Amino acid sequence: MRPYVICHMITSLDGGLHPSRWTKSPDGERATWSETYEAIHKTFAAEAWMVGRVTMAEISRAAPHPPAEAVDVARPLHVADRNAASYAIALDPHGKVHFNSGDLDGDHVVVLLGKDVSDEHLAELKNDGVSYILSSTSDMDLPGMLETLGREFGIRRLLLEGGAGVNGSLLAAGLVDELSFLVAPALDARKGADRVVEFSEAGLAHACTLSLLGCENVGHGLLHVRYAVGNA
Ligand SMILES: NC(=O)c1ccc[n+]([C@@H]2O[C@H](COP(=O)([O-])OP(=O)(O)OC[C@H]3O[C@@H](n4cnc5c(N)ncnc54)[C@H](OP(=O)(O)O)[C@@H]3O)[C@@H](O)[C@H]2O)c1
């Protein structure tokens, strides 16, 4: 069974993705907003969090280091640790993100890769103690890979934490159960600015419905809004 997926994001009032580019507020500062975001993250008690390639590269900050000697690699699955207390998951279709270890601040790393990622990259991940799942199709088989996360790693609840395209793709595929947005007292307003959710020219108008689950003032000018995601 695939995990229950909650898309957890912080956004400006106009849907901005990058807090560093927002207006300031006398109600609170970005650092405090981030702390509140992380505190709410913890309350979900999810076994895993997942981000796109760009966000994971910002977090891992590792350089390429292919193994000096040949390493046998498995396809489509390599499990380095199936009993971790928690998991950090990256969507990386072309195998661009590198890691220094399979442990990211206490979370075991699992990378969801495109079908054609090279053996050399798989060998680097294996050597680093990182788990991976390759897509069974030439696009990213998101439903199949989420099923594998549930079956092989026992992940029941997963926080989807951006960026925009990854959020949009999972919503369009009917793979998100809930939105948890922390709305900051700020505006982005840049023309063409990145938003917290993005999906193709058509958008998501025919893809899903949202029903309000709750709205709470969590201080520092922040509202925490939660919506159940249904089928359109
Ligand atoms: N406000 C928030 O709560 C929040 C949360 C997280 C991140 N952020 C910020 O968001 C920024 C990054 O967001 P981003 O949207 O530029 O990048 P991202 O979502 O982190 O990564 C996008 C990349 O993920 C890969 N990807 C894998 N599967 C995908 C799919 N199905 N759909 C779309 N992309 C897929 C693609 O890599 P390839 O290009 O290799 O194909 C794509 O370019 C960072 O600066 C980060 O700090 C904000």
The ligand as an SDF file (V2000), in Angstrom:
LIG
                    3D

 48 52  0  0  0  0  0  0  0  0999 V2000
    8.3220   27.0600    0.6600 N   0  0  0  0  0  0  0  0  0  0  0  0
    8.6010   25.8050    0.9950 C   0  0  0  0  0  0  0  0  0  0  0  0
    7.9700   25.2190    1.8990 O   0  0  0  0  0  0  0  0  0  0  0  0
    9.7100   25.0720    0.2760 C   0  0  0  0  0  0  0  0  0  0  0  0
    9.8160   23.6960    0.4340 C   0  0  0  0  0  0  0  0  0  0  0  0
   10.8030   23.0240   -0.2840 C   0  0  0  0  0  0  0  0  0  0  0  0
   11.6630   23.7180   -1.1180 C   0  0  0  0  0  0  0  0  0  0  0  0
   11.5440   25.0550   -1.2250 N   0  0  0  0  0  0  0  0  0  0  0  0
   12.4440   25.7760   -2.1280 C   0  0  0  0  0  0  0  0  0  0  0  0
   12.0780   25.4220   -3.4450 O   0  0  0  0  0  0  0  0  0  0  0  0
   13.2270   25.4980   -4.2740 C   0  0  0  0  0  0  0  0  0  0  0  0
   13.3160   24.3120   -5.1780 C   0  0  0  0  0  0  0  0  0  0  0  0
   12.0910   24.0670   -5.8020 O   0  0  0  0  0  0  0  0  0  0  0  0
   12.0570   23.6490   -7.3240 P   0  0  0  0  0  0  0  0  0  0  0  0
   10.6270   23.5240   -7.6900 O   0  0  0  0  0  0  0  0  0  0  0  0
   12.9390   24.5760   -8.0860 O   0  0  0  0  0  0  0  0  0  0  0  0
   12.8260   22.2560   -7.3390 O   0  0  0  0  0  0  0  0  0  0  0  0
   12.5560   20.8070   -6.6880 P   0  0  0  0  0  0  0  0  0  0  0  0
   11.1160   20.4420   -6.6810 O   0  0  0  0  0  0  0  0  0  0  0  0
   13.2920   20.6680   -5.4180 O   0  0  0  0  0  0  0  0  0  0  0  0
   13.2610   19.9260   -7.7960 O   0  0  0  0  0  0  0  0  0  0  0  0
   12.7200   19.9140   -9.0870 C   0  0  0  0  0  0  0  0  0  0  0  0
   13.3710   18.8140   -9.8230 C   0  0  0  0  0  0  0  0  0  0  0  0
   12.9500   17.5640   -9.3050 O   0  0  0  0  0  0  0  0  0  0  0  0
   13.0050   16.6390  -10.3300 C   0  0  0  0  0  0  0  0  0  0  0  0
   11.7410   15.9300  -10.4420 N   0  0  0  0  0  0  0  0  0  0  0  0
   11.6130   14.6430  -10.2070 C   0  0  0  0  0  0  0  0  0  0  0  0
   10.4000   14.2120  -10.4560 N   0  0  0  0  0  0  0  0  0  0  0  0
    9.7050   15.2550  -10.8120 C   0  0  0  0  0  0  0  0  0  0  0  0
    8.3680   15.4180  -11.1740 C   0  0  0  0  0  0  0  0  0  0  0  0
    7.5160   14.3960  -11.2270 N   0  0  0  0  0  0  0  0  0  0  0  0
    7.9370   16.6410  -11.4450 N   0  0  0  0  0  0  0  0  0  0  0  0
    8.7900   17.6790  -11.4000 C   0  0  0  0  0  0  0  0  0  0  0  0
   10.0930   17.5790  -11.0830 N   0  0  0  0  0  0  0  0  0  0  0  0
   10.5440   16.3680  -10.8050 C   0  0  0  0  0  0  0  0  0  0  0  0
   13.3910   17.3760  -11.6160 C   0  0  0  0  0  0  0  0  0  0  0  0
   14.7970   17.2140  -11.7130 O   0  0  0  0  0  0  0  0  0  0  0  0
   15.5980   17.3260  -13.1080 P   0  0  0  0  0  0  0  0  0  0  0  0
   15.6740   18.7850  -13.4150 O   0  0  0  0  0  0  0  0  0  0  0  0
   16.9050   16.7240  -12.8210 O   0  0  0  0  0  0  0  0  0  0  0  0
   14.7720   16.5680  -14.1240 O   0  0  0  0  0  0  0  0  0  0  0  0
   13.0420   18.7850  -11.2870 C   0  0  0  0  0  0  0  0  0  0  0  0
   13.7790   19.7370  -11.9730 O   0  0  0  0  0  0  0  0  0  0  0  0
   14.4250   25.5260   -3.3720 C   0  0  0  0  0  0  0  0  0  0  0  0
   15.0770   26.7510   -3.5070 O   0  0  0  0  0  0  0  0  0  0  0  0
   13.8650   25.3230   -1.9900 C   0  0  0  0  0  0  0  0  0  0  0  0
   14.5530   26.0580   -1.0070 O   0  0  0  0  0  0  0  0  0  0  0  0
   10.5790   25.7560   -0.5660 C   0  0  0  0  0  0  0  0  0  0  0  0
  1  2  1  0
  2  3  2  0
  2  4  1  0
  4  5  1  0
  4 48  2  0
  5  6  2  0
  6  7  1  0
  7  8  2  0
  8  9  1  0
  8 48  1  0
  9 10  1  0
  9 46  1  0
 10 11  1  0
 11 12  1  0
 11 44  1  0
 12 13  1  0
 13 14  1  0
 14 15  2  0
 14 16  1  0
 14 17  1  0
 17 18  1  0
 18 19  2  0
 18 20  1  0
 18 21  1  0
 21 22  1  0
 22 23  1  0
 23 24  1  0
 23 42  1  0
 24 25  1  0
 25 26  1  0
 25 36  1  0
 26 27  1  0
 26 35  1  0
 27 28  2  0
 28 29  1  0
 29 30  1  0
 29 35  2  0
 30 31  1  0
 30 32  2  0
 32 33  1  0
 33 34  2  0
 34 35  1  0
 36 37  1  0
 36 42  1  0
 37 38  1  0
 38 39  2  0
 38 40  1  0
 38 41  1  0
 42 43  1  0
 44 45  1  0
 44 46  1  0
 46 47  1  0
M  CHG  2   8   1  16  -1
M  END
$$$$
